[in-house]
Amino acid sequence: MTAPLLFTPLDLRELTLKNRVVVAPMHQYAGERGFATDWHLMNAGRYAAGGAGLFIVESTKVERRGCGTVGDLGLWDDAFIPGLRRIADFTRACGAAVGIQLGHSGRKSRGARPWEGGKPLTREQAEAGGTRDWDAWELIAPSAIAPDARSPVPRALERAEIAGVVDAFARAVARADAAGFDLVELHGAHGFLIHQFLNPQSNQRGDDYGGSLQNRMRFVLEVAEAARAAWPAHKPLAVRLSVDDGTGWDPASSVVLARELKARGVDLIDCSGGGMLPGPIPGTPPGYGYQVPYAARLRAEAGIPTMAVGLIVQAAQAEAVLQAGQADCVALARELLYNPNWPLDAAQKLGADPHFQLAPPAAGWWLERRRAGAPGVQPSTFPSPT
């Protein structure tokens, strides 16, 4: 029997993923003054032990002013390295490769956690919650344009300041290497700072960082160049894009950008969408695999490996994406919140791991013993016997 593509290795530079199931970066909003907590350690371990090939730590901010909420992780100082190294080491010990997403929220900074309303914070609210550096938590953006009517207007970056933000990304990348991560992903999607530079509505600058497509791409290309220079040559570099945001940045522009990123040493594009406006992109209602076409288009037209995301839920569905050549790997998020052992379960359903070798021995040994001792008994995620 031919092995399912989902459970074949994937090589990215000198990193080999044991399978093509990726745990997408998911904000936990559980950091304390930017530091990782035991929650983050538990969160990494459950997915790694569940059989994923790669776990990516949530968007970790390269500047203090880039934090979206009071609960964001940070990597703008060496003091954050030990806590993140603990997560990286533990993830690998549980069986998965480990990446980290680096980002900057720009004009979407300084907000409440989503289950607390997600609204922009006032100084009083932030300080009541323990924030002691409100003035350092400044809203910046390519242009002085608020994301919506309820949000404050950010300060437009002076041209001379942009190089400092690029350098902040590079320094965070170097710290990610010091923390032992296998892969770095730059967050260029979902309405955050890099995406704000790309979109013509949020970027209305009159200098060489605004206007034409090439100018609006300048910031992310400089960040990618700086990141590649700070990141070891044998380690892969990824970028997450909102391939279509429904407000002016579209798939054709993303193809152009993906080609430019590939030329600068980017190895993988994580293909998401939206983020400039709340809700789905008009004409693209959420459904099974609804963002997979983005990965397929960039893979075909930009000639770069891609990661597919967007309501990939079933094992057969994920395998079909890979068999059709639409992506090189698939990333799951909320489905893994529902079932952290999804990779282990998918491998059983696709016949890729009959003896539970994908699980760490402390779990796999027991599962194999049950299989051998009780033939025909199926796990709870399979249909009930009639």
N, C-alpha and C positions, 0 to 999 in steps of 0.2 A: 504493500500500500504506500502510495506517495505521501510524504509528510505534508500536512497542511502548511501553506506559506506563513500563516500566523505564528507558527511555532518553528520556523527556521531562523537561523541567526541573521543578523543584519550588521554589516561592517560600516562604520563611519570613521574614516581615518584609521587609527589604531585601536579604536574602541569596538568591541564586538558585543552586541546585544544578544542575549540568549534566545530571545524571541522578539516579536514585533508589536507587543502590547506595551503601550506607554501610559503611565499615569500622568495625565495633564496637570499642570500647575493649578492649584485651587487655593484661593485666599482662605486662610483660617481665622484671620483677625484675632489671633491669640498671642501675638508678640507683646513683650513688656519692654517699653522704651527701646524698641527695635531688636531686642534679644529674643532668641528662640527659647521655648519652654518645653517642659516634658510633653505637652500636648503634641508639639511638632515631632518629637521623637516617636511617640506612639503612632502618630499618623503615618510617618514614613515606614515604620516597621510592619504595620498591618498590610500595606500594599506590597511591600517587597516579599514578605512571607507568603502572600497570596499568589505569587508566581509571575508578577510583571517583569518584563525585561528591562524597563527603565522607569524610574520614579523621578519626577521633576519637582523640586521644592518651589513653592509659590513665589509670586513676584516679590523680589527682595530689593529694597530701594537703595539707589546709589548715592542719594543725597537726603539729608534730613527733610528739606523742603519738598522732596518728592514723595513723601509718605501720603497714602490715600486716607488712612485712618490712624487712630491711636494704636491699633493692633498690628500694624505692618511690621514685617521683618526688615532689618537694615544691614547694609554692608558698606557703609561709608566710613568705617573706622576699624582698625585692627582688633579692637575689643570684641567685635562680633564673631571673629574667626573661630575661637574654641567651641562655641555652642553649635555652629554650623558644621564644624569638623566632626563633632559627635554624631550628628545626623548622617553625614556622608559615610562615616565608618560603619555605623549601625546598619544603614541601608544595604551596603555591600555585604555585610556579615549575614544579612537575611536573604541574600541571593540576587539582588538587583543592582544594575548600574544606577548611578545617581547624577542628576543634573540640577541646575539651579537657574531660575528665570530672574533676570535682572531688569529693573524698570524704573520709571520715574512718572509719577502721576500728573505732573504739570498742573493744569488748571482744575483737574479733578482731585486735587489734594484737599486735606483738611475737612474730611467728611466723617459723619457718624457711621458706625457699623450698619450693614443693611437691615439687620433685624431690630435695630434701634431707629429705623426710619431712613437712614442713608442721606439725610439732609446735610447741607453745609453746616459746620460747627461755628458757633460764636466763640469769642475769646472766653467768655464766662463759662460756657458749657465745657470747653476744653480744659480750662484750669480747674473746674470742679471735678473733672475726671482724672486729674493728676498731671496734666500737661504743664510744664514749667518753662517752655521755650517757644511760646506762641510766635514771637517776632521772627524766630529762625524758621518757622513753618510757613514760609511765604508762598503765595500763589504766583507761579510764573507760567508763561505760555509763549508761543511764537508771536501772538498778537493779543492786544487787550480786548478780548472777546470772551464773554462768559459762555459756558456750555448750554445754559438754559436760563429762563427768567428768574428762577429761584436762587441762582448761584451768584456769588460776588464776581466782579470783573478782575481778572488776573493782571499782573504787571507784565507787559511785553519785554522780553529779554532784549537788552542792548546787543548789538552785533558783537562787541568785544567780550561779552559774557559767555557766548555760546561755546567757545573753546573750553571754558572751565567746566561746562556740563559734559562735554565730550570726554574730558579728562576724568571726570567723576565716574563715568562708565568704565573707562580703562582701568582705573584704580580698583574698582569693585571686581572687575574680571580677574585682576591679579590676586586679589584676596580670595576669590572663589577657587583659584588654583591652590593657594596656600591652605585652604580648608579641605582640599582633597577631592573636589568635584570632578566628575568624568566629562561633563558636557555643560556648556553655558548656552542659555537661550536668551536673546535680547527681546524684550517685550515691545513690539512695534504695532500693537493692535488695540482694539477696544477703547479708543478715545483717549489714551494716555499720551504722554508728551511726544514720543516719536511719531505716533499717529497724528497728533495735532499739527506737526510740521508737514505731514504728507497731504492732509486734506485742504483743499482750496478755500473752504468756508472758515476753518479755524486758523488758517495761515494766510493773512493778508498783508504780509510784509512787503516793503518796497525795495529791499536790498537783495543780495544774491542768495538768500535763504527763502525767498518767497516768489510767487508769480508763476514761472514756468514749471513744468513737471521736473525738469532737471534741477532747478533751484530748490523746489520743495523736497526733493530726495537728498539734497546735499547733507542735511544733518544726520540722517540715518546711515548714509554711506560713510561719513566721517566717524560715526560711532562704531560701525562695523570694522573699519580699518584699524581704529585704535584698539578695539577689542581683540581683533586677530593678532595684533602686534603684542598684546599683553598676555595672550593665551598660548600655551605650548603648541607647537606645530603638530604634535601627534594627537591632540585632543580636538574633537569636533565642536563647531560653533553653529548654532541654530538661530533663526529669527522667527518670531510669531508675527504674522500679518493679519489684519482684517482685509482679506482679499477684495471684498466688496463691502462698503459701509453704508451704501444707499444715500449718501449725501455729497458725492463728488469724487470719492476715491473708488475706482472700479477695477474689475479683473484685468482689463487691458493694461492699466497703469501698474498693477501688481506684477504682471509678466515682465514688463520693462525693468521694474525694480529688482525682481528676483534674478534676472540676468546680471544686473550690476552687482548684486550681493554675491552671487556665485563667483564673479571675477575677483572679488575681494576676499575670498577664502571662506565664505559661508557654505556650510555643508548640507543644511536641511532647512526647509521652510515649513513651519507649522501653520497650516492654512485654516484660519478662523474667519469670522465676519462680524460686521456690525460694530456697535459701541459708541458711535457718535450721537445716536439718539436712543432713548429707551425703547425696548421692544424689538421685534423682528424687523428685518429689512422689508420694506414694502414689496409685495410680490414674491417673497420667499418665506412662506409660513413654515415654522418648525415642524419637522417630521423625520422619520428614520433616515439618517444619512444625508440630511438636507444640505450640509456644507461640503460633502465629499467632492462635488464637481469642481470646487475651487482647487483642491489638491490635484485633481486629474488635469486641469488646464495648465497649472504651473509646471507640473511634472512634464507634460507633453511639449509645452511651448517655450519654457525657460530651460529645460534640460537639467533640472536640479531635483534631487530627492525631496519628497514631500511627506508630510504627516497629515493624515485625514482626521477630522474631528466632526462633532455635531450629531448627537443622538445616534451614535454607534452603540447598539445595545445587545444584540444577539451574536453568538459565536459565528453562525453561518453567514450573517450579514458582514461581519468584519473580514472573514475569509474571502467573501465574494469581492469586496473592495480590492483586496490584494491580488486576487486571481485575475481581475479585470485590468490590472495595471494602473489603477487610479491613484495609488499611493504606495509608498515603501513601508510605512508603518501606520498604525492607527492609535489614536489617543482617546481614552475614556476619562470622564470626570464624574458626573453625578451618578452614573451607573455603578461606579466603584464605591461611592458612598453607600449605595444600597447593598452592594455585595463586594467587599474588598477581595474576596477569593475568586473574582470573576475569571482571571486567567487560568487558575487551576480548574475551574468548572468548565471553561471553554475547551481546554485541552482534553478533558474527559469526553465532552460531547463530540469533538472532532476526531477522537481516537488517537490523539497525539501523545498521550502520557498514561498508558494503561496501568502502570505500576506506581503512580503518584511520585515520580522522581522530581517533578517540578517543585514540589513543596520541600521546605527544609526537613531534614531527617526527623526532628522532634514531632512533626506532624505527619510527614509522608509515611514513616514506618507504620504508624497506627492505621492510617487509611488503607495501606496495602494489606495489612493483616486482616482488616475487615473484609476487603475485597476477596482475598483468598479463602477466608474462613466462612464467608456467607455468599457464595456465588449467586448472582442474579439480583442481589439487593442493590438498589440504585440510590444515589444521593438525593437529598430533598429537593434539589432544583430540577430534577427530572420529572416527567409526568408521573402521577400517582398510579400504582398498579390497579388494574381493574378487578 
